[in-house]
């Protein structure tokens, strides 16, 4: 996958916006104002995704390209090195997992709005 494919996939999800809140090279995807994915547009390409803590450990043990989240809470975020070693299906599933985790924590009113989009 390339950055544009990841971007298109993320912004196709209901309630998602993209922005550069930190600097001009860190693209952040939010659902209803909450981050679920971050990627760098400069240097070695990686994707930070939220993950269930137990699953995060399992993924890190299975895939060298999945590491504790860089500059993130290591128990809840993974950095996925986009080096070509992971399948597109796995990457999309990890994006979906991150999105669902964030949506599940939204207040009910926002979750309902998100479902209507």
Protein Blocks (a to p, Z undefined) as FASTA:
>chain_A
ZZklmmmmmmmpghiacddfkbmmbccddeehiafbdcdfehjddddddddfklmmmmmm
mpmkbccdehiafklpccdddehpacfklmmmmmmmmmmmmmmmpcfklmmmmmmZZ
